[in-house]
Amino acid sequence: MIPQMDPSIKLYQLGDFELQSGEILSSAYIAYRTYGSPKNPCILYPTWYSGTIVKGNEWLISTAEHPRRALDPNRYFIVVPALFGNGESMSPSNTTGPKGGVNMPKTTFYDNVRAQHQLLTKELGITEQIAVVGWSMGAGQAFQWASQYPSFVKLAVPFCGSARTSFHNWVFLEAVKSAILTDTEGYCQGRYMEEKGQQPLVGLKALGRVYAGWGFSQAFYREKGFEKYYGIKGVENVMVEFWEDWSTKKDANNMLHMLWTWQHGDISTQPLYAGDSLLSEPDGRLSDRGLGKAGAGSPKDEEAFARALRGIQAKVLIMPCRHDLYFPPEDSQIEKDYMGENAELKVIESIWGHWAGGPGDSKEDAKFIDDSIYTFFNQNNF
């Protein structure tokens, strides 16, 4: 079902899982891995866009190869669940039938977090308050957890991410999506494996090149960070050896599925907070309006966003990077202002941009994040 999956990864069966949209994921499941003893306090550490459980998240967990202070399996029970669409949890690439592949129903952060809540409470028997940490889309899930299950989350640490996808971020993601969809010959309306037996490589290469101008900051390029830290000389070599090498290893439909989740990231779009903003229907189903449609960003939307952030009971440490082009500190300041004293804003002063938050390539930033989380946990008796 899932080729070359790490043997340490387990699958939690959700059965027929109703989504926020009202659609059903038949025989749904999520992948996860645990570290440490379940007798210890639990830290949930969700994956990010295109990230897998071990290769994507383990850099921040203390191991013999890279000792850490915060996410220490000797002190905590660490659970790493994978996003729907990442290729380990239920995804277009590993789902067959009429609702498989490109036809797999779209999933929101709300859906992912509800599935993860079932994993923790029903499968792993977690009853005490937890901490949730995450980078990028993992940060979006940390905000979602804290707002969706406010009494269950004691601490949340979103870094290089947001509680709501901004208009600017949405526009960037449209370019990422278009990179794949404009490769009409290779993409074959999502049926590339059935019709071609291969991924749409032209589109995936283009996706990598779109990402190239965003993942790292202007300062990182200015200071020739790729040459200094990766040994790659010349911008074209950066495009091919780093970005295209990354993007062409992905499944196109998986990337589009997770992209949709990212674009629709907004903790306001749940029945606890949406109110009359039209962000979600009265029965809790997600509205079809989305960020890209007329009327989004209305005063009522903003009121719903404020309600959602003020509904968070957890202590929250928000860590943006100074030069992150996706999630700038200005957006994080808005989140902090709405949350008030429950939130602390701590900026990562780094030229690495979004990559300061992961996946561990910047040793200095990894230490800063680790030290900051360690201090935050200790200050809050966790």
C-alpha distance (Angstrom), angle and dihedral (degrees) to the residues before:
residue distance angle dihedral
M1 . . .
I2 3.82 . .
P3 3.83 111.9 .
Q4 3.80 120.0 -139.7
M5 3.79 93.6 -1.4
D6 3.79 115.0 169.0
P7 3.83 108.5 -101.2
S8 3.82 90.5 -131.2
I9 3.82 90.4 65.8
K10 3.80 119.3 96.5
L11 3.80 131.8 -163.5
Y12 3.78 123.8 -131.5
Q13 3.79 113.0 -154.9
L14 3.81 114.1 -137.2
G15 3.80 97.5 179.5
D16 3.78 116.4 -147.4
F17 3.79 99.1 -8.3
E18 3.81 119.9 -160.7
L19 3.78 113.0 -141.6
Q20 3.78 129.4 -146.8
S21 3.81 87.3 -103.1
G22 3.80 91.1 59.1
E23 3.80 92.4 -111.3
I24 3.79 120.4 125.1
L25 3.79 127.2 -124.1
S26 3.78 101.3 -150.4
S27 3.81 115.7 -140.5
A28 3.79 89.4 -5.1
Y29 3.79 124.3 -174.1
I30 3.77 141.3 173.4
A31 3.79 127.3 -145.8
Y32 3.78 121.8 -131.9
R33 3.78 145.0 163.4
T34 3.78 130.0 -152.8
Y35 3.80 132.1 -150.7
G36 3.80 125.1 -164.5
S37 3.80 132.8 1.0
P38 3.82 122.7 -35.9
K39 3.82 86.3 -137.9
N40 3.82 88.8 73.9
P41 3.83 127.7 77.4
C42 3.80 111.5 -76.4
I43 3.80 126.9 -115.6
L44 3.81 116.8 -170.8
Y45 3.81 113.3 -153.7
P46 3.85 112.1 -179.0
T47 3.81 124.5 -162.7
W48 3.82 127.3 -106.5
Y49 3.83 137.8 -132.3
S50 3.82 106.9 -44.1
G51 3.81 90.6 -12.8
T52 3.80 121.2 135.9
I53 3.78 125.6 -148.1
V54 3.79 102.1 -103.9
K55 3.80 104.3 23.2
G56 3.79 92.9 37.7
N57 3.80 104.7 42.2
E58 3.78 111.3 18.1
W59 3.82 93.7 84.2
L60 3.84 90.3 80.8
I61 3.81 95.1 45.7
S62 3.80 117.1 88.3
T63 3.81 111.8 -106.7
A64 3.79 135.3 154.2
E65 3.83 88.8 -95.6
H66 3.80 95.0 52.1
P67 3.81 116.7 14.4
R68 3.82 114.0 -152.5
R69 3.78 132.6 -175.5
A70 3.81 103.3 -148.0
L71 3.80 109.0 44.5
D72 3.79 95.8 42.1
P73 3.83 116.4 160.7
N74 3.79 88.8 -153.8
R75 3.82 89.8 64.6
Y76 3.81 103.1 27.6
F77 3.77 143.5 37.5
I78 3.80 101.6 -124.7
V79 3.81 119.0 -161.4
V80 3.82 119.7 -169.1
P81 3.83 112.2 -167.9
A82 3.80 121.4 -173.4
L83 3.78 124.4 -127.7
F84 3.78 118.9 -110.5
G85 3.80 103.4 -97.7
N86 3.81 99.2 29.8
G87 3.81 93.3 110.5
E88 3.81 95.3 -107.4
S89 3.79 100.6 63.4
M90 3.79 116.3 48.2
S91 3.80 106.0 -52.1
P92 3.79 141.6 161.0
S93 3.81 88.6 -101.0
N94 3.80 95.7 57.2
T95 3.81 101.3 33.8
T96 3.79 122.6 88.1
G97 3.78 134.8 -173.6
P98 3.81 130.3 54.7
K99 3.83 91.7 -43.0
G100 3.78 95.2 43.9
G101 3.77 133.2 93.5
V102 3.79 113.8 11.1
N103 3.83 89.7 -4.5
M104 3.80 95.3 61.6
P105 3.84 107.7 126.3
K106 3.79 114.4 -104.4
T107 3.80 118.4 -105.0
T108 3.80 131.2 -149.7
F109 3.78 132.4 -151.9
Y110 3.81 85.1 -103.5
D111 3.82 89.5 59.4
N112 3.80 93.2 45.8
V113 3.79 93.4 49.4
R114 3.81 93.4 46.8
A115 3.81 89.1 52.5
Q116 3.81 90.6 48.0
H117 3.81 90.6 49.0
Q118 3.80 89.2 55.5
L119 3.81 89.7 49.6
L120 3.80 92.5 52.6
T121 3.80 98.8 42.2
K122 3.81 103.6 32.9
E123 3.80 103.5 30.4
L124 3.81 104.6 26.8
G125 3.80 98.5 30.4
I126 3.81 96.5 -129.5
T127 3.81 110.6 167.9
E128 3.80 104.0 153.3
Q129 3.80 123.7 83.2
I130 3.79 115.0 -80.1
A131 3.79 139.8 -153.3
V132 3.80 120.0 -126.5
V133 3.80 122.7 -158.0
G134 3.79 130.7 174.1
W135 3.79 149.1 154.5
S136 3.83 124.6 -130.2
M137 3.82 107.3 -31.4
G138 3.80 84.6 8.5
A139 3.80 86.9 60.6
G140 3.80 89.3 51.5
Q141 3.79 88.2 55.1
A142 3.82 90.9 48.3
F143 3.81 90.0 56.3
Q144 3.80 89.8 43.9
W145 3.80 92.5 52.0
A146 3.80 93.0 48.9
S147 3.81 92.0 50.8
Q148 3.81 99.1 36.6
Y149 3.82 96.4 47.2
P150 3.82 102.2 21.7
S151 3.81 97.4 166.3
F152 3.82 93.0 47.8
V153 3.81 97.4 55.3
K154 3.80 117.7 72.8
L155 3.82 98.0 173.2
A156 3.80 134.4 14.8
V157 3.79 128.1 -170.1
P158 3.82 113.4 -173.3
F159 3.80 111.8 177.5
C160 3.80 125.9 -173.1
G161 3.79 92.0 -3.7
S162 3.79 142.5 85.4
A163 3.78 146.2 -127.6
R164 3.81 90.0 -128.6
T165 3.79 131.2 26.1
S166 3.79 107.2 -116.5
F167 3.79 125.0 -133.9
H168 3.80 89.8 -111.0
N169 3.80 91.2 51.6
W170 3.81 90.2 47.2
V171 3.81 90.0 54.5
F172 3.81 91.5 51.2
L173 3.80 89.9 51.7
E174 3.80 90.7 51.9
A175 3.81 87.0 60.6
V176 3.81 91.1 49.7
K177 3.81 90.4 50.1
S178 3.80 92.7 46.5
A179 3.80 91.1 52.6
I180 3.80 88.8 67.1
L181 3.80 100.1 34.4
T182 3.80 95.1 51.3
D183 3.80 88.9 60.0
T184 3.79 87.4 81.3
E185 3.81 94.8 161.6
G186 3.78 93.8 52.2
Y187 3.81 99.7 34.5
C188 3.83 95.8 50.5
Q189 3.83 92.2 -164.0
G190 3.78 89.0 -60.3
R191 3.80 96.3 -50.5
Y192 3.80 95.8 100.6
M193 3.81 96.3 128.3
E194 3.81 93.0 49.3
E195 3.80 94.2 45.2
K196 3.82 104.0 29.2
G197 3.78 105.4 16.9
Q198 3.79 91.3 -132.1
Q199 3.78 144.2 70.5
P200 3.84 120.5 -87.9
L201 3.81 93.0 -99.7
V202 3.81 96.5 179.2
G203 3.79 90.4 55.7
L204 3.79 94.0 43.7
K205 3.80 91.5 50.2
A206 3.78 88.8 51.4
L207 3.79 89.3 50.0
G208 3.79 89.3 55.4
R209 3.79 91.4 50.9
V210 3.80 91.8 50.6
Y211 3.79 88.7 52.1
A212 3.81 91.6 48.5
G213 3.80 93.1 76.5
W214 3.80 94.2 48.1
G215 3.80 113.1 36.2
F216 3.80 93.1 68.1
S217 3.79 128.0 35.4
Q218 3.79 130.7 -108.6
A219 3.80 88.0 -109.3
F220 3.81 91.1 55.5
Y221 3.81 90.8 55.5
R222 3.80 92.0 41.1
E223 3.78 90.8 55.8
K224 3.82 91.8 44.6
G225 3.76 92.7 -116.0
F226 3.79 93.4 169.0
E227 3.78 91.2 58.6
K228 3.82 93.0 43.5
Y229 3.80 99.0 45.0
Y230 3.81 104.9 23.3
G231 3.78 103.2 25.9
I232 3.82 91.9 -122.9
K233 3.80 115.3 140.0
G234 3.81 123.7 -160.9
V235 3.78 130.1 24.0
E236 3.81 95.1 -104.2
N237 3.79 90.3 53.5
V238 3.79 88.4 50.4
M239 3.80 88.9 54.3
V240 3.80 93.9 49.8
E241 3.81 104.9 31.8
F242 3.81 98.2 40.2
W243 3.79 112.0 19.8
E244 3.80 103.1 30.8
D245 3.79 89.9 40.5
W246 3.81 88.2 56.1
S247 3.81 98.7 42.8
T248 3.80 99.0 44.3
K249 3.80 90.7 58.4
K250 3.80 90.1 64.1
D251 3.79 133.0 86.7
A252 3.80 110.8 -114.2
N253 3.81 97.3 -142.0
N254 3.80 90.7 47.2
M255 3.80 90.2 52.7
L256 3.80 91.5 49.5
H257 3.80 91.9 47.6
M258 3.81 93.2 53.0
L259 3.80 90.3 41.8
W260 3.80 89.6 58.5
T261 3.80 89.2 51.0
W262 3.81 89.9 50.8
Q263 3.81 93.9 47.3
H264 3.79 90.7 52.0
G265 3.80 94.1 46.3
D266 3.81 107.2 133.5
I267 3.79 126.1 132.0
S268 3.82 88.3 -152.2
T269 3.81 92.0 71.3
Q270 3.78 97.6 83.7
P271 3.81 131.0 91.0
L272 3.82 93.7 -109.1
Y273 3.80 91.9 66.2
A274 3.82 114.4 9.0
G275 3.79 95.2 88.3
D276 3.80 111.6 162.6
S277 3.80 93.7 -24.0
L278 3.83 91.4 106.8
L279 3.83 88.5 -130.2
S280 3.79 87.2 122.2
E281 3.78 135.0 10.6
P282 3.84 121.4 -104.3
D283 3.81 90.3 -100.4
G284 3.80 90.8 55.6
R285 3.79 98.2 -101.9
L286 3.78 117.0 140.6
S287 3.78 116.1 -99.1
D288 3.80 115.9 -121.1
R289 3.79 92.1 -132.9
G290 3.79 99.0 93.8
L291 3.77 128.0 174.9
G292 3.77 94.6 -71.1
K293 3.80 96.7 59.7
A294 3.78 131.6 86.5
G295 3.78 114.5 -86.6
A296 3.80 97.1 30.3
G297 3.79 113.0 131.7
S298 3.79 94.6 33.6
P299 3.83 120.9 156.0
K300 3.81 88.4 -100.6
D301 3.81 89.6 54.6
E302 3.79 89.4 52.7
E303 3.79 91.1 49.0
A304 3.81 89.1 52.9
F305 3.81 90.6 49.9
A306 3.80 90.5 51.2
R307 3.83 90.6 49.0
A308 3.78 91.3 51.4
L309 3.80 94.5 49.8
R310 3.81 92.4 44.5
G311 3.79 88.9 49.5
I312 3.81 90.3 64.9
Q313 3.80 110.0 105.9
A314 3.81 96.4 -177.9
K315 3.76 125.3 95.3
V316 3.79 105.5 -108.2
L317 3.80 129.9 -155.9
I318 3.82 108.4 -163.0
M319 3.81 114.4 -164.0
P320 3.80 116.6 -175.9
C321 3.79 122.6 171.3
R322 3.78 116.1 -115.6
H323 3.82 92.3 -127.0
D324 3.84 101.2 33.8
L325 3.80 107.2 138.0
Y326 3.83 93.2 -162.2
F327 3.79 101.7 43.8
P328 3.83 110.7 22.2
P329 3.82 121.6 -169.1
E330 3.83 89.7 -112.0
D331 3.81 89.9 68.3
S332 3.80 90.8 46.0
Q333 3.81 89.3 52.5
I334 3.82 89.7 58.0
E335 3.81 89.4 53.0
K336 3.79 91.6 48.2
D337 3.82 92.2 48.1
Y338 3.80 91.9 53.6
M339 3.82 92.2 47.9
G340 3.79 95.0 45.6
E341 3.79 118.8 -173.9
N342 3.81 93.1 0.2
A343 3.79 89.8 71.2
E344 3.78 134.6 64.7
L345 3.81 122.0 -165.0
K346 3.80 116.3 -149.7
V347 3.80 116.7 173.7
I348 3.80 121.1 -146.5
E349 3.81 102.8 -133.8
S350 3.79 98.5 -148.7
I351 3.80 139.6 130.0
W352 3.82 90.1 -142.6
G353 3.81 92.6 88.7
H354 3.79 115.0 -162.4
W355 3.81 90.8 -6.7
A356 3.81 89.3 65.9
G357 3.80 86.0 81.0
G358 3.80 95.4 54.8
P359 2.93 176.8 109.1
G360 3.79 87.0 -48.9
D361 3.81 100.8 -99.5
S362 3.80 91.9 123.9
K363 3.80 103.0 66.6
E364 3.80 93.6 -170.5
D365 3.80 93.4 51.4
A366 3.81 92.1 44.8
K367 3.80 88.7 55.9
F368 3.81 91.7 47.5
I369 3.80 91.9 51.4
D370 3.81 92.5 44.9
D371 3.81 93.0 48.5
S372 3.81 92.1 46.0
I373 3.81 94.1 51.2
Y374 3.82 91.0 45.0
T375 3.81 91.2 53.2
F376 3.82 92.2 44.5
F377 3.80 92.2 51.9
N378 3.79 92.6 48.5
Q379 3.80 93.3 46.8
N380 3.80 88.7 54.7
N381 3.80 96.9 44.0
F382 3.77 96.1 -113.4
